[in-house]
Amino acid sequence: MTAKKADAGMTVPTTARFPDLENASVLVTGGGSGIGAALTEGFIRQGARVAFIDIADAPSEALCARLERETGKRPLFIHADLTDIDALRAAVAKAASAHGAVTVLINNAALDDRHDVAAVTGEFWDRNQAINLKPHFFTAQAVAEGMKEAGHGSIVNFTSTAFMINHGGMPSYTAAKAGVIGLTKGLAGALGPHGIRVNAVAPGWVITERQQALWVTPEALQGHIDRQCLKEKMQPHDMVGPCLFLASDASAMLTAQTIIVDGGVM
């Protein structure tokens, strides 16, 4: 298959194959749209048993139907609000019951709403952290025992280059994304003795349907691409290959690291 680019919202399956991911029990948070949907599809096309958590029913069900039609494999969609820790734990248990203990966790879910410093309240801050940082820990906690019993596991936490480039339009979000890297390193140290690897992926500006609808202008996009070494807009499927690599045995001795995938801005 020849690699190609696609419009936002479309996924181009990676040509890379990772045989050890076939039949692996994979869980993706926020897996119903955007980057998460590309990840759900990417692991399905590797032959993995994929469950994903999302709060949006319509796009999630549409994704499941399309993948079943195209691949013959249907991911398990679990509706849950990741800010509800009990519901999150129940969702992890449901995924494990359906597919066996989760051995690959992709903590992808996030919400990058813009906010001014002066407008942030205590309630907004707590809600923002409850979406962008807190679930990463509690999902990892929920899968850890199953990974320990299996003797191996890979956790991939999504951070962002937003805090690295001093993005000023969402300080609570950038604080959370910086925290994801600290959490990644702490979990790697705690879980490594059990054969569990924990890494992070830091995307640059990935042009999802949400980004296109809310913030992309031709001028802003071209200005960003001009700062990249690779002169193409990044899309959700560009995050799939790095996550497959980190999930697979190909990265067997790689842990506590952050991989920047931004086209070469950083």
N, C-alpha and C positions, 0 to 999 in steps of 0.2 A: 504494500500500500504506500502510495506517495504522500508524504506529509503535506498538509495544506492549511491555510488559514480559513476562518469562518467568521460570520457575523456574530455579534453578541447573542448569547442564548443558544447557540448551536455548538455541538461538541464534535471535534474531530478525534476519533479514537487514536491513541498512540500506537505506533508500530512496535514498541518495545514489548517483550513478553517476559514474564516472571513466573516460571512454572510452579514455584513454591507457593504462589498466591492462590492457585486453584484449590477450591473448596475451603480456603481460609475463612474464618468467621470475622467479618469486618463490620464495624459500626462507624457511621459518619454522622456528626451532628450538623444540623442545618443542611441536610442533604437533598432538599427538594427543589432548590433553584440556585441560580448563579454558580459560583465555584463549587458549592456542595453538590449540585446536580451533576456537574462534570465529573466529580470524584466518584459519586455513586455509579455513574455509567462506566467510568474507567475501571473500577474494581469488578463490576459485573462482567465486563468484556475480558477480564483476566480469568474468569471462571470462579470467582470468589462467591461466597454466600454473604450477601450484603443486606444489612439493616440500616435504616437511617431515621433520625429523629428530626421532626420539623413541626412547626405550629400551623403552617399554611396547607390546608387540605387540598385545594383545587390543583395547584401546580404539582404537588407531591403525587397525587393520584394520576395525573396526566403523565408524569415521568414514569411511574410504574407501568402504566399501560403501554407506553411507547417502547420501553425497554423489553417488556415481555413480547411485544409484537416483533421487534427487531432482532432479539437475541434468543428468545425462548426462555429467558430467565427473568423472574420478577423479583425485584428487591422487596424487602419487608419495610413498609412505611409505618412508623410508630408516631402517633400524634402525642406530643408532650411539650409543655412549656419548660424550657431549661432553667428558668429562674425558680421553679418549684423543685427543690432537691428531692423530695419524696417521689414526685412524678418522674424525675430523671432516673432515680435508682430503679424504679419499676420498669422504665423503658429499657434500661440495660439488662435487667433480668429477663424481660420478654425477648430481647434479641438473643441472649444466651440460651434460652429455652428453645427457640426456633432453630438456631444454627450451631449450637455448641458454644463453649466459653469463647468470648471475644478475645482474639489474639492480635487484632489490628484495630486501633482506635484512632480516628481522625477527628480532632477537636477543631471543627471549622466554623461553627456558628458564631456570628458577630453582628453588631449593628453600628454602623459608622455615621449616625446622624450628626450633623454639624451643630455646634453650640458655642456661644460667646462666653468668655470668662465671667463677665458681669452677670450673666443670666443663670449661671449654674446654682442650683439649690442643693441642700443636703439630700433631699429626696431624689433629685435627678442624678446626682453623683452615685448614690447607692444603687439605683436602678441600672445605671449604665455599667457599673462594675459587676452587677449581678448577671448581666448579659454577656459582657466581654471578657471577664476573667474568672469569676467564681465557678461557672460550670466546667471549665477546663480541669480544675482540681477535682471536683466531685465526680465527674465522669471517669477520670483516671482512677480515683479511689474505688469506684464501683466495679471497674474491670480488673483491678489489680489482683484480687484473689484468684480469679479464673486464670489469669496469665501465669501467676505463681504455680498453680497446679499443673498447667501445661508445660511449664519450664521455659517459656519464652513468650515474647510479646513485643509489639512496637506501638508506641504512642507518638502521634504527630500533632503538635499544637500549632495552630495558625496564629502568627503574630502579624506584623505589618512593618513596612519601611516608613510609615507615616511619622512615627516618633523619631526615626533616624534622620529625617530630612527637616525636622523642626516644623512640621505642619501645625499651624496656629489655629485652625478652625474647629478643633475637637479635642480639647485638652484632657477630658476624662477618658475618652477613647484611647488617646495616645499613651496615657498613663497605664491603662489596662494592658495595652499591647506591649509596653515595656515590661510590665509585670509578668506577662506570659513567658518571656525569655528567662526571667529569674525562676519562675515555677518549673520550667522545662529542666533547668540545670539541677534544681533541688530534687525533682522527681527522678531524674537520671541517677543521682547519687543514692537515693533511697531504694530504688527498684532494680538497679543494675545487678546487685548480687543475686537476684532471682532470674537473671537472663532477660530482663525487660529493658528495652532501649527506649529512650525518650528524646525526641528531637523537635525542632521547630522549623517551619517554613515562613519566610517573610516575603509576601508578594509586594510588588510595586503597584502601579495603578492598573488593575485588571478591569477591562471594560465589560462589565456585566450589564444586563438589562436595567438593573436599578441605577447603576452609575450613569448609563446612557440617558435615562429618564430624568435624573435629578441634577447632575453636575457636569456632564460632558458638553463642551462647546467645541466647534472645529478649531478655534484658536487655542483653547486650553489643551486639547488633545495633541495638536501639532507641536505646541511648545514642550509638552512632556516627552513626546517621541524624539524631539530634537536633542533632549538631554540623555536619551538612551544610546548605548552603543549599537544595539540592534534596532533598526529603524522600522519596526512594525508595532502596531498596537497589541498589547497583551490581552488575551482572552481567557475565559475560564479553563478551557482545555489545556492551557499552558501550565497549569498547576498540577495536572494529573501525573505526568512523568516523574517529577520530583517526589511526589507522595508514594507512588508505586515503588520507587527505588528505596525510600526510607522504610517502607513496610516490608520489603523483601529481604531475603538472605544476602542479597548483593551488598547490603550495607551492614553486615553482621557485626562489625566492630566500630560502628559509628553511633555515638550517643552523646548527649549533652551539647549538641551543636545546633546552630541556626543557619539554614541555607537561604540566602537572599535570591529571590527569583524576580528580577525587576528589569530585565533587558539591558542591564549594565549602567544604571544610574549611579549606584553606590560604588 
